[in-house]
Amino acid sequence: MSQFGETAISTKETTDPGKSFTATILAVSFDKSYKACREGATIAAPHWPAKADGYRQSKKAAVLQLGNKNAYAATVKVKVESEGLSGKGTLIGRLENLHFTGEVTLTSGTYDVEVTLKQAPSALSWIRGRIFWQINAERNVRAGATFVELFFIFGNPASIECFRKDGVWIKALRFIFEEGGLDGIEKADDSVRKVTQCCFKLPNHRYNIVDDEASEFIDHPGNFKLKKYMEPADFEVNSLDQSCAVITFAAALGLKVNGLHLSPFGYLQHTRLVGRGWCNNPFPYSKQQSALAISLRQGKTQSPEESKEEAFLVVAPRDPCRRPFVDHTFCEFNNKIFDAAIGPALGQHNRLDYMKENIAIGDDIPEKIVTCYDIEEAPIETAIKDTGIPKQASELSDNLIRTFAAKDLAIETVS
């Protein structure tokens, strides 16, 4: 792949035949870029020249803090060839709404020029394009164009455990900006909301209704497989997978989101389950087996749709074959709950209100659990009172919730 924005050398000849001026941009370095990595390697300055990394993307993207113009200082290496000129001129660079300025010497030589941004972005931004440079040397002289890829985020991702080693994954930033529609978001809470919505709506992910303990994305040591999560393949997820994803993508924006674990959770209210639609019975196998046994006893044949477990994701509230969540994992940011597995929960509630909103109790749950493992075996009955599952509003307590941070999950963004 060729370099982006090969600079075009421009020469300005003044009306005075004894004066001439040529400027060439040799390199651009964003000195205060947060630590970032691509394909497992930390990105080092300069950020231009750089090779292409796909359409309008650079192999040396820079990650900067929004809302702080001092963070956008860059060093531009400029080669000046001049005759008859001395003193200082102004180096100016423009890309969309970004306007960089710095002072450059007009006599011949190669200089490292510090430029600063006049007006800093106040919202999350992903900016890609050519910075067009010119120098005011009695007249404006074009100095070429340099392609850059810039992310403006809330804070330093490397201060959070999952990106501490190599820096934030540029691939993760591209993914969540594109899939989550983050450009222009000013508030941190709104960003976590967008991240949660994105993880809930990914078209290739759906909840594992057979075994929610199984995970495609967390291996035995507890490492979260971020690269795999971003692949466009079909995967089944559980609540821990989804929580890890929200925590990791929020960390890529410099935001520290905590995970919460509730055990026992209990029966799910009628709500949406990621990739499955409406649900109050997230583990429908027992109900499917019960329905099949009844059909066989009655000499009936189930249709293909009726024989699928998905047909029993919604059942009568007091159906004894309805199954509860034994436990459940979700997220918290600024004392608000975010859940990318059910709902989704988008920061509307605190812990206790989230429990009241999503956990069924009272007359909306069965009196006993009937588990059918096989149509040829007798079902197993368990009284609700013997399970520890919450039955009344007085049993819903946020004291049952355990908090853990990303480091407690041992999340690593491994390839």
N, C-alpha and C positions, 0 to 999 in steps of 0.2 A: 504494500500500500504506500502511496506517495505521501509526502508531507503535506499537511494542511497549510494553506495561505502562504505559499512561497512568496517572499517579499519582492516587490517590484521596486528597483532602484529608480528614483526620480531625481533629475537634475534641474536646478533652477539657474538660469542665467539672468543676471540683472541687466538693467540698461547701461550700467557701468561695465565696460568690457574688462575691467581689472578685477571684477568680483565674480565668483561662482560658488555654488553650494550644492553638495550632494549628501544625502543621509540614507543610511540603510539600517533597518532593525535586524539585529543578529539573534537576539533571544529575549524571552519574556519569562520572568519568574514571579509567582505570587508567594511572597516571602512568608506570609502568615496563614497559608493554607493549612487546614487541619490535616493530620496524618491520614492518608488514604492509600488503598491498594487496588491493584488490578491483577487478576489471575494469581493471587497469592504473593505478589511482589509489591513492596511499598513504593509509591510513586515519588520520584525525586525531581527537584527543580533542575533545569528550567522546564516550564510547562509548554513552552514553544521554543524551538521546533519540536513537533511531535507527529507521529504517524497516525493515520486514520484507524479508528476502531469501530467500523461500521458507519452507517449513514449519519453524517453530521455529528460524529462522536470522535473524541480524541483519546489516544492511549495515555495522555498525561493530563487528565481532568484535575481541576483544583476545587477545593471545598472550603468555603469561607463563611464567616458568621454574618447573618443579616443584622441590620439595624445599627451597625458600628462602622463608620467610614474608616476609622483608623485600622481596621482589620484588612482593608483592601489595598494597602500599600503593595506596589509591585516594583520590581527592578527590571528596567528595560535596557538591554545592552545595545548601544547605538554607535555605528561607525560614521564619523563625519569627515568629509573631504571638502575643504573650502579654500578659497583664495580671497584675500582682501576683506575678510570678516573677522570680528572679534566680539568679546562680550558674551552675553547670555541670550538664549532664545527660549521659547516655550514648546515643549513636546506635548502634543495633544493626541489622545486616542479616544475613538467613539465606537461603541457597539450598543445598538438599541438605545436604552435610556442610560447607559453607563457612559460617564464622561471622565476620562483620566487626564491629569495634567501634571507636569513636572518641569524643572528647569534644566536646560541642556547647554553645554558650552558650544560656541559656534566655530571655534578654531578646529583645525584638523586633529583627529584623534579618535580613540575608541573609549566610550564612557559608559559607566553604569549609572543610569538615571532613575531616581526614585520618583515614581508617579503615585498619586493618590486619587481616590474616587471622590468626585464633588458631592454626589448625593447617593447615599447607600440605599439598596432595596430594603423595604420594611416588611417584606413578606417572603415566604419560601419561593425560591426561583431556580429554574434550570435554564441557563442561557447558553446558547451555542451559536457561534458565528465568528466573523472576522472583525477584529479590532482594526479600524483604519487609522493609521498614524500620519500626523503631519507635524512639521516644525515651523514655527513662526520665526523666520530669519529675514527681517525686513518685509518679506512677503511669506505667505504660507507655502511650504514645500512639502509635497507628499513623500512619506518615508516608507510606504509599503503597508501590507496587511498581514495580520497574524491570526490564525484560527485558534480559538480557545473554547473549552467546555467548562462552565462554571456552575457550581451549586452553591446557593446561599441558604444556610440552615440555622437552627436555633443555638447550637452549642457544639462542643467538641465530642464527637462519637468515641474517640480513643480514651476518654475519661470513664467510659462505661465498659464493663468487663468483656463483653463479647467482641468488642473491636479494639481492645487495648493492645494486643500484640502487633498487628500489621496495619491497623487503621481501618477506617470505614471502607466497605466494598463499594467501589464505583458502580458495579453491576447492581447492587442492592438499591442504591440511590436511583439509578435509571429505572429500575423495576417499579419502585413505589411511587416515584413521580409520575410515571406514565400510567400505571394501572390504577393508582389512587387519585390522580388528578390533583396533585398538591400545589401546583403553581398558583401563587396569589394568596395562599392561606397565611394569615397574620398571627393567629393565636395558637398557642401550643395545644390547648384542649381540642380545638377544631382539627388540628393535624392528627392527633391520636384517634379522633372520631373517623377521619378519612381513612387512616390506616386500618382500623377495625372493619370498616365497610368494605374496603378492598379485599381483606383476607376472607371475609364472609362471602363475597360475591364472585370469587375466582371460579370460572366456569368448569374447571377440571378437578375441583376438590369437592368431596362429599363425605358426610359423617360415616364412620365405621359402625354400622348397626349390628354387626356380628360380635366384634370383640373390641371394645373401646380401649382396652389396655395395649393392644397392638399398635405399633407406630411405624410409619414409613420414614420418619424424619428424625427420630431420636434413637441413637444406638445405645448399647448397654452402659457405656460410661456416662451417658447423659449429654452427648454432643448433639446440638441442633444442626441438621443438614440444610443449611440455607440455600445452597446451590440447587439441591434437589427440589426444595419447596418452590423455587421459581421456575422450574421446568414446566413446559406446557403439556405434560402428560397427565393421564387420569390417575388420581390418588385418592385413597380414603384417609381421613384425618380424625383425630380425637381432640378433646378440649385442650390437652396439654400441647399438642402440635400447634393449635391455633393461638394459644397464649404465647408460646415461644415465638411465633411469627410476629405477633403484635409487639412484643417486647423488643425483638431484634430490629424490626423496621423503624420503630420509634427511636431506638438507640442510634440508628443511622442518621436520624435528624438531630441528634444531640439531646434527646429526651429520655429520662430514666423512668420507665414504667415498671411497676411491681406486679408480680403474679400472686394470685390468691388461690388457695385450695380449700374446698369445703367438703367434709366427710362426716356423716352421710349428707348427701344432698337431698334425696327424696324424689317424689314424683314431679315430673315436668308439667307445668301449665301448658295449655294449648298455645304453642308458639312455633316459630320457624326454626328448623334444624339445618345447619349449613349443608347446602347441596341437595337437601331432601324435601324442602317445603314444610308444610304444616305438620306438626307432630305433638303428641303427648305420650307416646310410647316408643322411646328411642331404640328399644331392643325387642323387635316384634317376633322373634323366632318362636317363642312359647305360644303366642296367640296364633301364629300361622300353623303350628303343629296341632293345636287344639281344633282350629277350624277344619283342618284336613281330616282329623279323626272323626269329627261330626259328619262331614260329607261322606266318608267311607261307611259309617254306620247307617246313614240314610240312603246309601246306594247312589249318591250323586257324584258327578264329575266336576271338579273345579276347572274354571277357565284358566288359561295361562296367566292372566292378570291376577286372578284370585289366589293363585298358588305362590305368588311372589311375596316375600317378606315385606316389601315396600307397601303392599296393600293394607298393612296393619299398623302403619305408623300413627294412625289416629284411631282410637277405640273409645268405647264408653268410659266415662271417668271412673266408674266403680267396677270395671271389668277385672276379675281376679287374675287374668293373664297379662294384665298391664304390668310393665316392668319399670322400676325406678332407676335413677342414677345412683350408684353406690357412692360415687364422689364426682367432683367436677372442678375444673380449673378455669379461671378467668383472670382479668387484669384490673388494676386500679391506678388511676392517675389523678392527682389533685383531689383525692377523696371521692372520686367518682368511678363508677364501674363501667368497664368496657369488656364485651364478650363477643368474640368472633365465631363461637360455636353455636350458640342459641340466640335468637332474637332478630338481629344482633342488638346487644346493649351498647348504647352510644353515649354514655356519660349522663344519662337522665337521672340516675339514682345513686344514693350512697349504698353502703353494704346492706343494711337491714332492709331498705326499700327494694333493693334488687332481689333479695330473697323473697319478699312478699309478692313481688311481681312475677317471679318465675317458678316458685315452688308451690305445688298444689297441696292443700290440706283439707281437713274436715270431711264434708260430704263429697268432695271432689276426688277422693282417693278410695281404693278398695279396702275392704275389711281384712282381706287376707291375700297372700300371693300364691297363685297356683302356677307352678312351673312344669311345663311339658317338654321334656327333652326328646322324647320319641313317641310316636303314636302307638307303639306296641308296649310301652311301659306305663305304669300308673303315674299320674301327676303327683308332684310333691306340694303339699300345702304348708304355708307358714303364716302364722298370725302376724299382722302388722305390728302389734304391740311388742312382739319379740324381735323386731328387726332394728330398732333404734332410729327408724325413719321418722321424721317429724310428722305429727298428726294434727296438731293444733297450732294456732298463731303464737301461743305462749312458748312453743318449743323452737320457734325461729329466733335464733340469737346470733349476732355477728361475732360473739365470742368463740363460735365454732370454727371461724375462718382463720386459717394459718397464712401468714404473709411470707413470701420469699422473693428475694431480688434475683436479677438475672444471674448473678454469680452463684446463687444457691442452686440454680438449675444446671450449673456447669455448662451453660450455653457456649458453644464455640461455633463460629461460622466456618465449617470445614467443607472442603470441596468433595 
